[in-house]
Amino acid sequence: MPTNTAAVDARELPWQAVHYLRKTVNFNDTGISSGIPFAQYLPAGASITGSRITVDGNNVTLDGYDCTGIDIQQDGDNLTVTNTKFVVQGDGASKCIFGNTTANGLTVRYCTFDGQNFDTDTGPFIDFRGGSGTITIEWNWFHNIAGDFLSIAVASGATVTQVIRFNVLENNAMQAAHPDWMQTGTAGTLNSTISFNLGYQHNSVTGTQGFVIELSTLTTISNNCMIAIGDPGTISRFIQFTADTVTGVANTNYCDMSAAILF
Protein backbone atom coordinates (compact mmCIF):
# COMPACT_ATOMS: atom_id res chain seq x y z
CA MET A 1 0.00 0.00 0.00
CA PRO A 2 1.24 3.56 -0.64
CA THR A 3 2.71 5.32 2.35
CA ASN A 4 3.69 8.76 1.04
CA THR A 5 0.23 10.26 1.28
CA ALA A 6 1.46 13.82 0.86
CA ALA A 7 2.41 13.03 -2.72
CA VAL A 8 -0.88 11.33 -3.66
CA ASP A 9 -4.04 13.08 -4.79
CA ALA A 10 -6.89 12.59 -2.30
CA ARG A 11 -9.12 11.55 -5.20
CA GLU A 12 -6.84 8.65 -6.15
CA LEU A 13 -5.60 7.28 -2.84
CA PRO A 14 -8.78 5.49 -1.65
CA TRP A 15 -9.22 3.79 -5.03
CA GLN A 16 -5.79 2.27 -4.53
CA ALA A 17 -7.27 0.61 -1.44
CA VAL A 18 -10.09 -0.86 -3.54
CA HIS A 19 -7.59 -2.09 -6.13
CA TYR A 20 -5.55 -3.70 -3.35
CA LEU A 21 -8.61 -5.38 -1.85
CA ARG A 22 -9.76 -6.75 -5.21
CA LYS A 23 -6.37 -8.04 -6.36
CA THR A 24 -4.38 -8.93 -3.26
CA VAL A 25 -6.52 -10.08 -0.35
CA ASN A 26 -6.94 -13.84 -0.14
CA PHE A 27 -9.79 -14.71 2.18
CA ASN A 28 -9.33 -17.75 4.37
CA ASP A 29 -11.07 -20.66 2.60
CA THR A 30 -10.99 -22.68 5.80
CA GLY A 31 -12.26 -19.86 7.97
CA ILE A 32 -15.74 -18.58 8.67
CA SER A 33 -17.76 -18.97 5.49
CA SER A 34 -21.44 -18.81 4.49
CA GLY A 35 -22.76 -19.10 8.04
CA ILE A 36 -20.99 -22.39 8.76
CA PRO A 37 -19.67 -22.37 12.36
CA PHE A 38 -16.04 -23.38 11.83
CA ALA A 39 -15.32 -22.62 15.46
CA GLN A 40 -12.01 -24.45 15.35
CA TYR A 41 -10.56 -21.73 13.10
CA LEU A 42 -11.30 -18.86 15.47
CA PRO A 43 -8.56 -17.55 17.77
CA ALA A 44 -8.77 -17.72 21.55
CA GLY A 45 -11.16 -15.11 22.88
CA ALA A 46 -13.63 -15.54 20.01
CA SER A 47 -16.55 -17.94 19.56
CA ILE A 48 -19.43 -18.39 17.16
CA THR A 49 -23.10 -19.12 17.77
CA GLY A 50 -25.33 -19.31 14.72
CA SER A 51 -24.31 -16.44 12.45
CA ARG A 52 -22.63 -14.29 15.13
CA ILE A 53 -19.00 -14.26 16.18
CA THR A 54 -18.63 -12.92 19.73
CA VAL A 55 -15.23 -11.59 20.77
CA ASP A 56 -14.99 -11.30 24.55
CA GLY A 57 -11.20 -11.62 24.77
CA ASN A 58 -8.76 -8.71 24.63
CA ASN A 59 -6.31 -7.99 21.79
CA VAL A 60 -7.94 -10.54 19.47
CA THR A 61 -7.20 -10.41 15.72
CA LEU A 62 -9.59 -11.81 13.10
CA ASP A 63 -7.62 -12.02 9.87
CA GLY A 64 -8.72 -13.36 6.51
CA TYR A 65 -12.31 -14.56 6.99
CA ASP A 66 -15.27 -14.69 4.66
CA CYS A 67 -18.06 -13.29 6.84
CA THR A 68 -20.84 -13.65 4.31
CA GLY A 69 -24.01 -13.53 6.37
CA ILE A 70 -22.01 -13.38 9.61
CA ASP A 71 -21.60 -10.46 12.01
CA ILE A 72 -19.10 -9.77 14.78
CA GLN A 73 -19.95 -8.51 18.26
CA GLN A 74 -17.06 -7.00 20.18
CA ASP A 75 -17.30 -7.27 23.98
CA GLY A 76 -13.56 -7.17 24.75
CA ASP A 77 -10.83 -4.58 24.21
CA ASN A 78 -8.72 -3.73 21.17
CA LEU A 79 -10.24 -6.01 18.54
CA THR A 80 -8.55 -6.00 15.11
CA VAL A 81 -10.44 -7.15 12.00
CA THR A 82 -8.38 -7.29 8.82
CA ASN A 83 -8.47 -8.84 5.33
CA THR A 84 -12.08 -9.88 5.86
CA LYS A 85 -15.12 -9.82 3.56
CA PHE A 86 -18.59 -8.94 4.86
CA VAL A 87 -21.66 -9.51 2.70
CA VAL A 88 -25.14 -8.69 4.02
CA GLN A 89 -27.57 -11.53 3.36
CA GLY A 90 -31.02 -10.06 3.92
CA ASP A 91 -33.20 -7.03 4.59
CA GLY A 92 -32.83 -5.55 8.05
CA ALA A 93 -29.71 -7.59 8.76
CA SER A 94 -27.70 -6.77 11.86
CA LYS A 95 -24.52 -4.78 11.88
CA CYS A 96 -21.41 -6.38 10.41
CA ILE A 97 -19.26 -5.20 13.34
CA PHE A 98 -20.90 -4.10 16.58
CA GLY A 99 -18.82 -2.66 19.42
CA ASN A 100 -20.77 -3.28 22.60
CA THR A 101 -20.76 -0.89 25.58
CA THR A 102 -18.09 -3.06 27.25
CA ALA A 103 -15.67 -2.70 24.31
CA ASN A 104 -12.63 -0.41 24.21
CA GLY A 105 -10.59 0.21 21.07
CA LEU A 106 -11.20 -1.15 17.56
CA THR A 107 -9.14 -1.47 14.36
CA VAL A 108 -10.68 -2.39 10.99
CA ARG A 109 -8.46 -2.39 7.89
CA TYR A 110 -8.27 -4.00 4.44
CA CYS A 111 -11.89 -5.21 4.58
CA THR A 112 -14.81 -5.09 2.15
CA PHE A 113 -18.42 -4.50 3.18
CA ASP A 114 -21.20 -5.17 0.67
CA GLY A 115 -24.82 -4.38 1.58
CA GLN A 116 -26.09 -5.87 -1.72
CA ASN A 117 -28.68 -3.07 -2.05
CA PHE A 118 -31.20 -4.65 0.28
CA ASP A 119 -34.11 -2.30 0.61
CA THR A 120 -34.80 -1.91 4.33
CA ASP A 121 -32.84 -0.09 6.97
CA THR A 122 -29.85 -2.41 7.00
CA GLY A 123 -26.73 -1.29 8.82
CA PRO A 124 -24.65 0.47 9.77
CA PHE A 125 -21.74 -1.67 8.68
CA ILE A 126 -19.76 -0.65 11.78
CA ASP A 127 -21.65 0.42 14.90
CA PHE A 128 -19.38 1.20 17.86
CA ARG A 129 -20.95 2.10 21.20
CA GLY A 130 -18.07 1.29 23.52
CA GLY A 131 -15.65 3.11 25.75
CA SER A 132 -12.17 4.56 25.74
CA GLY A 133 -9.25 3.86 23.43
CA THR A 134 -8.47 4.33 19.76
CA ILE A 135 -10.72 3.50 16.82
CA THR A 136 -8.88 3.11 13.51
CA ILE A 137 -10.84 2.42 10.33
CA GLU A 138 -8.63 2.48 7.23
CA TRP A 139 -8.21 1.00 3.76
CA ASN A 140 -11.74 -0.42 3.56
CA TRP A 141 -14.40 -0.45 0.86
CA PHE A 142 -17.97 0.15 2.07
CA HIS A 143 -20.69 -0.03 -0.55
CA ASN A 144 -24.36 -0.58 -1.42
CA ILE A 145 -26.12 -0.38 1.94
CA ALA A 146 -29.54 0.94 2.87
CA GLY A 147 -28.49 2.73 6.06
CA ASP A 148 -25.32 4.33 7.46
CA PHE A 149 -21.85 3.10 6.62
CA LEU A 150 -20.42 4.03 10.05
CA SER A 151 -21.96 4.98 13.39
CA ILE A 152 -19.75 5.90 16.36
CA ALA A 153 -21.44 6.67 19.69
CA VAL A 154 -19.01 6.80 22.60
CA ALA A 155 -20.18 5.81 26.08
CA SER A 156 -20.57 8.23 28.96
CA GLY A 157 -17.27 9.30 30.53
CA ALA A 158 -15.14 7.62 27.84
CA THR A 159 -12.34 9.28 25.87
CA VAL A 160 -11.86 8.05 22.29
CA THR A 161 -9.44 9.01 19.54
CA GLN A 162 -10.80 8.10 16.15
CA VAL A 163 -8.94 7.89 12.82
CA ILE A 164 -10.98 7.32 9.64
CA ARG A 165 -8.76 7.36 6.54
CA PHE A 166 -8.10 5.87 3.09
CA ASN A 167 -11.60 4.35 2.80
CA VAL A 168 -14.05 4.26 -0.08
CA LEU A 169 -17.69 4.90 0.91
CA GLU A 170 -19.76 4.16 -2.16
CA ASN A 171 -23.56 4.32 -2.40
CA ASN A 172 -25.84 4.10 0.58
CA ALA A 173 -29.48 5.21 0.90
CA MET A 174 -30.65 2.16 -0.99
CA GLN A 175 -34.30 2.67 0.14
CA ALA A 176 -33.63 3.68 3.77
CA ALA A 177 -34.69 7.16 4.82
CA HIS A 178 -32.16 9.70 6.05
CA PRO A 179 -28.94 7.69 6.26
CA ASP A 180 -25.42 9.15 6.53
CA TRP A 181 -22.02 8.11 5.31
CA MET A 182 -20.93 8.47 8.93
CA GLN A 183 -22.58 9.75 12.11
CA THR A 184 -20.94 10.36 15.46
CA GLY A 185 -22.29 11.04 18.91
CA THR A 186 -20.86 10.87 22.39
CA ALA A 187 -21.61 11.25 26.05
CA GLY A 188 -17.85 11.34 26.64
CA THR A 189 -14.92 12.82 24.69
CA LEU A 190 -14.50 12.02 20.99
CA ASN A 191 -11.59 13.43 18.98
CA SER A 192 -11.71 12.48 15.30
CA THR A 193 -9.56 12.80 12.21
CA ILE A 194 -11.35 11.98 8.96
CA SER A 195 -8.97 12.24 6.01
CA PHE A 196 -8.09 10.89 2.56
CA ASN A 197 -11.43 9.12 2.12
CA LEU A 198 -13.53 8.96 -1.02
CA GLY A 199 -17.26 9.41 -0.63
CA TYR A 200 -18.82 8.52 -3.98
CA GLN A 201 -22.61 8.69 -4.28
CA HIS A 202 -23.76 7.81 -7.78
CA ASN A 203 -26.76 5.60 -7.07
CA SER A 204 -29.34 6.02 -4.33
CA VAL A 205 -33.08 5.85 -3.92
CA THR A 206 -33.90 8.19 -1.04
CA GLY A 207 -30.89 10.51 -0.87
CA THR A 208 -28.22 10.53 1.80
CA GLN A 209 -25.99 12.77 3.92
CA GLY A 210 -22.21 12.72 4.24
CA PHE A 211 -20.22 13.12 7.46
CA VAL A 212 -22.66 14.15 10.21
CA ILE A 213 -20.74 15.11 13.35
CA GLU A 214 -22.82 15.40 16.51
CA LEU A 215 -21.84 15.60 20.17
CA SER A 216 -18.12 15.55 19.39
CA THR A 217 -15.24 17.35 21.09
CA LEU A 218 -12.84 17.93 18.17
CA THR A 219 -13.25 16.75 14.60
CA THR A 220 -11.01 17.54 11.63
CA ILE A 221 -12.24 16.60 8.16
CA SER A 222 -9.57 17.17 5.53
CA ASN A 223 -8.16 15.93 2.21
CA ASN A 224 -11.27 13.95 1.36
CA CYS A 225 -12.86 13.62 -2.06
CA MET A 226 -16.67 13.80 -1.99
CA ILE A 227 -18.67 13.26 -5.18
CA ALA A 228 -22.41 13.21 -5.79
CA ILE A 229 -23.70 12.61 -9.31
CA GLY A 230 -27.08 11.65 -10.70
CA ASP A 231 -30.46 13.09 -9.71
CA PRO A 232 -30.57 16.36 -7.74
CA GLY A 233 -30.68 15.63 -4.02
CA THR A 234 -28.64 12.44 -4.27
CA ILE A 235 -26.91 13.88 -1.21
CA SER A 236 -28.26 16.73 0.90
CA ARG A 237 -24.89 17.81 2.35
CA PHE A 238 -21.35 16.50 2.49
CA ILE A 239 -20.38 17.77 5.95
CA GLN A 240 -22.50 18.82 8.92
CA PHE A 241 -21.27 19.92 12.33
CA THR A 242 -24.16 20.25 14.76
CA ALA A 243 -24.29 22.95 17.42
CA ASP A 244 -23.28 20.54 20.17
CA THR A 245 -19.91 19.82 18.52
CA VAL A 246 -17.25 21.77 20.42
CA THR A 247 -14.79 22.23 17.54
CA GLY A 248 -15.24 21.20 13.93
CA VAL A 249 -12.68 21.91 11.23
CA ALA A 250 -13.09 21.15 7.53
CA ASN A 251 -10.40 22.08 5.02
CA THR A 252 -8.69 20.98 1.80
CA ASN A 253 -11.55 18.77 0.68
CA TYR A 254 -12.55 18.23 -2.95
CA CYS A 255 -16.31 18.31 -3.57
CA ASP A 256 -18.27 17.62 -6.74
CA MET A 257 -21.64 19.27 -6.10
CA SER A 258 -23.36 18.01 -9.23
CA ALA A 259 -26.17 16.28 -7.32
CA ALA A 260 -25.69 17.82 -3.87
CA ILE A 261 -27.97 20.40 -2.24
CA LEU A 262 -25.45 21.89 0.22
CA PHE A 263 -21.77 21.55 1.02
C-alpha positions as CSV (number, residue, x, y, z in Angstrom):
1,M,0.0,0.0,0.0
2,P,1.2,3.6,-0.6
3,T,2.7,5.3,2.4
4,N,3.7,8.8,1.0
5,T,0.2,10.3,1.3
6,A,1.5,13.8,0.9
7,A,2.4,13.0,-2.7
8,V,-0.9,11.3,-3.7
9,D,-4.0,13.1,-4.8
10,A,-6.9,12.6,-2.3
11,R,-9.1,11.6,-5.2
12,E,-6.8,8.7,-6.1
13,L,-5.6,7.3,-2.8
14,P,-8.8,5.5,-1.7
15,W,-9.2,3.8,-5.0
16,Q,-5.8,2.3,-4.5
17,A,-7.3,0.6,-1.4
18,V,-10.1,-0.9,-3.5
19,H,-7.6,-2.1,-6.1
20,Y,-5.6,-3.7,-3.3
21,L,-8.6,-5.4,-1.9
22,R,-9.8,-6.7,-5.2
23,K,-6.4,-8.0,-6.4
24,T,-4.4,-8.9,-3.3
25,V,-6.5,-10.1,-0.3
26,N,-6.9,-13.8,-0.1
27,F,-9.8,-14.7,2.2
28,N,-9.3,-17.8,4.4
29,D,-11.1,-20.7,2.6
30,T,-11.0,-22.7,5.8
31,G,-12.3,-19.9,8.0
32,I,-15.7,-18.6,8.7
33,S,-17.8,-19.0,5.5
34,S,-21.4,-18.8,4.5
35,G,-22.8,-19.1,8.0
36,I,-21.0,-22.4,8.8
37,P,-19.7,-22.4,12.4
38,F,-16.0,-23.4,11.8
39,A,-15.3,-22.6,15.5
40,Q,-12.0,-24.5,15.4
41,Y,-10.6,-21.7,13.1
42,L,-11.3,-18.9,15.5
43,P,-8.6,-17.6,17.8
44,A,-8.8,-17.7,21.6
45,G,-11.2,-15.1,22.9
46,A,-13.6,-15.5,20.0
47,S,-16.5,-17.9,19.6
48,I,-19.4,-18.4,17.2
49,T,-23.1,-19.1,17.8
50,G,-25.3,-19.3,14.7
51,S,-24.3,-16.4,12.5
52,R,-22.6,-14.3,15.1
53,I,-19.0,-14.3,16.2
54,T,-18.6,-12.9,19.7
55,V,-15.2,-11.6,20.8
56,D,-15.0,-11.3,24.5
57,G,-11.2,-11.6,24.8
58,N,-8.8,-8.7,24.6
59,N,-6.3,-8.0,21.8
60,V,-7.9,-10.5,19.5
61,T,-7.2,-10.4,15.7
62,L,-9.6,-11.8,13.1
63,D,-7.6,-12.0,9.9
64,G,-8.7,-13.4,6.5
65,Y,-12.3,-14.6,7.0
66,D,-15.3,-14.7,4.7
67,C,-18.1,-13.3,6.8
68,T,-20.8,-13.7,4.3
69,G,-24.0,-13.5,6.4
70,I,-22.0,-13.4,9.6
71,D,-21.6,-10.5,12.0
72,I,-19.1,-9.8,14.8
73,Q,-19.9,-8.5,18.3
74,Q,-17.1,-7.0,20.2
75,D,-17.3,-7.3,24.0
76,G,-13.6,-7.2,24.7
77,D,-10.8,-4.6,24.2
78,N,-8.7,-3.7,21.2
79,L,-10.2,-6.0,18.5
80,T,-8.5,-6.0,15.1
81,V,-10.4,-7.2,12.0
82,T,-8.4,-7.3,8.8
83,N,-8.5,-8.8,5.3
84,T,-12.1,-9.9,5.9
85,K,-15.1,-9.8,3.6
86,F,-18.6,-8.9,4.9
87,V,-21.7,-9.5,2.7
88,V,-25.1,-8.7,4.0
89,Q,-27.6,-11.5,3.4
90,G,-31.0,-10.1,3.9
91,D,-33.2,-7.0,4.6
92,G,-32.8,-5.5,8.0
93,A,-29.7,-7.6,8.8
94,S,-27.7,-6.8,11.9
95,K,-24.5,-4.8,11.9
96,C,-21.4,-6.4,10.4
97,I,-19.3,-5.2,13.3
98,F,-20.9,-4.1,16.6
99,G,-18.8,-2.7,19.4
100,N,-20.8,-3.3,22.6
101,T,-20.8,-0.9,25.6
102,T,-18.1,-3.1,27.3
103,A,-15.7,-2.7,24.3
104,N,-12.6,-0.4,24.2
105,G,-10.6,0.2,21.1
106,L,-11.2,-1.1,17.6
107,T,-9.1,-1.5,14.4
108,V,-10.7,-2.4,11.0
109,R,-8.5,-2.4,7.9
110,Y,-8.3,-4.0,4.4
111,C,-11.9,-5.2,4.6
112,T,-14.8,-5.1,2.1
113,F,-18.4,-4.5,3.2
114,D,-21.2,-5.2,0.7
115,G,-24.8,-4.4,1.6
116,Q,-26.1,-5.9,-1.7
117,N,-28.7,-3.1,-2.1
118,F,-31.2,-4.6,0.3
119,D,-34.1,-2.3,0.6
120,T,-34.8,-1.9,4.3
121,D,-32.8,-0.1,7.0
122,T,-29.8,-2.4,7.0
123,G,-26.7,-1.3,8.8
124,P,-24.7,0.5,9.8
125,F,-21.7,-1.7,8.7
126,I,-19.8,-0.6,11.8
127,D,-21.7,0.4,14.9
128,F,-19.4,1.2,17.9
129,R,-20.9,2.1,21.2
130,G,-18.1,1.3,23.5
131,G,-15.7,3.1,25.8
132,S,-12.2,4.6,25.7
133,G,-9.3,3.9,23.4
134,T,-8.5,4.3,19.8
135,I,-10.7,3.5,16.8
136,T,-8.9,3.1,13.5
137,I,-10.8,2.4,10.3
138,E,-8.6,2.5,7.2
139,W,-8.2,1.0,3.8
140,N,-11.7,-0.4,3.6
141,W,-14.4,-0.5,0.9
142,F,-18.0,0.1,2.1
143,H,-20.7,0.0,-0.6
144,N,-24.4,-0.6,-1.4
145,I,-26.1,-0.4,1.9
146,A,-29.5,0.9,2.9
147,G,-28.5,2.7,6.1
148,D,-25.3,4.3,7.5
149,F,-21.8,3.1,6.6
150,L,-20.4,4.0,10.0
151,S,-22.0,5.0,13.4
152,I,-19.7,5.9,16.4
153,A,-21.4,6.7,19.7
154,V,-19.0,6.8,22.6
155,A,-20.2,5.8,26.1
156,S,-20.6,8.2,29.0
157,G,-17.3,9.3,30.5
158,A,-15.1,7.6,27.8
159,T,-12.3,9.3,25.9
160,V,-11.9,8.0,22.3
161,T,-9.4,9.0,19.5
162,Q,-10.8,8.1,16.1
163,V,-8.9,7.9,12.8
164,I,-11.0,7.3,9.6
165,R,-8.8,7.4,6.5
166,F,-8.1,5.9,3.1
167,N,-11.6,4.3,2.8
168,V,-14.1,4.3,-0.1
169,L,-17.7,4.9,0.9
170,E,-19.8,4.2,-2.2
171,N,-23.6,4.3,-2.4
172,N,-25.8,4.1,0.6
173,A,-29.5,5.2,0.9
174,M,-30.7,2.2,-1.0
175,Q,-34.3,2.7,0.1
176,A,-33.6,3.7,3.8
177,A,-34.7,7.2,4.8
178,H,-32.2,9.7,6.0
179,P,-28.9,7.7,6.3
180,D,-25.4,9.1,6.5
181,W,-22.0,8.1,5.3
182,M,-20.9,8.5,8.9
183,Q,-22.6,9.7,12.1
184,T,-20.9,10.4,15.5
185,G,-22.3,11.0,18.9
186,T,-20.9,10.9,22.4
187,A,-21.6,11.3,26.0
188,G,-17.8,11.3,26.6
189,T,-14.9,12.8,24.7
190,L,-14.5,12.0,21.0
191,N,-11.6,13.4,19.0
192,S,-11.7,12.5,15.3
193,T,-9.6,12.8,12.2
194,I,-11.4,12.0,9.0
195,S,-9.0,12.2,6.0
196,F,-8.1,10.9,2.6
197,N,-11.4,9.1,2.1
198,L,-13.5,9.0,-1.0
199,G,-17.3,9.4,-0.6
200,Y,-18.8,8.5,-4.0
201,Q,-22.6,8.7,-4.3
202,H,-23.8,7.8,-7.8
203,N,-26.8,5.6,-7.1
204,S,-29.3,6.0,-4.3
205,V,-33.1,5.8,-3.9
206,T,-33.9,8.2,-1.0
207,G,-30.9,10.5,-0.9
208,T,-28.2,10.5,1.8
209,Q,-26.0,12.8,3.9
210,G,-22.2,12.7,4.2
211,F,-20.2,13.1,7.5
212,V,-22.7,14.2,10.2
213,I,-20.7,15.1,13.3
214,E,-22.8,15.4,16.5
215,L,-21.8,15.6,20.2
216,S,-18.1,15.5,19.4
217,T,-15.2,17.3,21.1
218,L,-12.8,17.9,18.2
219,T,-13.3,16.7,14.6
220,T,-11.0,17.5,11.6
221,I,-12.2,16.6,8.2
222,S,-9.6,17.2,5.5
223,N,-8.2,15.9,2.2
224,N,-11.3,13.9,1.4
225,C,-12.9,13.6,-2.1
226,M,-16.7,13.8,-2.0
227,I,-18.7,13.3,-5.2
228,A,-22.4,13.2,-5.8
229,I,-23.7,12.6,-9.3
230,G,-27.1,11.7,-10.7
231,D,-30.5,13.1,-9.7
232,P,-30.6,16.4,-7.7
233,G,-30.7,15.6,-4.0
234,T,-28.6,12.4,-4.3
235,I,-26.9,13.9,-1.2
236,S,-28.3,16.7,0.9
237,R,-24.9,17.8,2.4
238,F,-21.4,16.5,2.5
239,I,-20.4,17.8,6.0
240,Q,-22.5,18.8,8.9
241,F,-21.3,19.9,12.3
242,T,-24.2,20.3,14.8
243,A,-24.3,23.0,17.4
244,D,-23.3,20.5,20.2
245,T,-19.9,19.8,18.5
246,V,-17.3,21.8,20.4
247,T,-14.8,22.2,17.5
248,G,-15.2,21.2,13.9
249,V,-12.7,21.9,11.2
250,A,-13.1,21.2,7.5
251,N,-10.4,22.1,5.0
252,T,-8.7,21.0,1.8
253,N,-11.6,18.8,0.7
254,Y,-12.6,18.2,-2.9
255,C,-16.3,18.3,-3.6
256,D,-18.3,17.6,-6.7
257,M,-21.6,19.3,-6.1
258,S,-23.4,18.0,-9.2
259,A,-26.2,16.3,-7.3
260,A,-25.7,17.8,-3.9
261,I,-28.0,20.4,-2.2
262,L,-25.5,21.9,0.2
263,F,-21.8,21.5,1.0
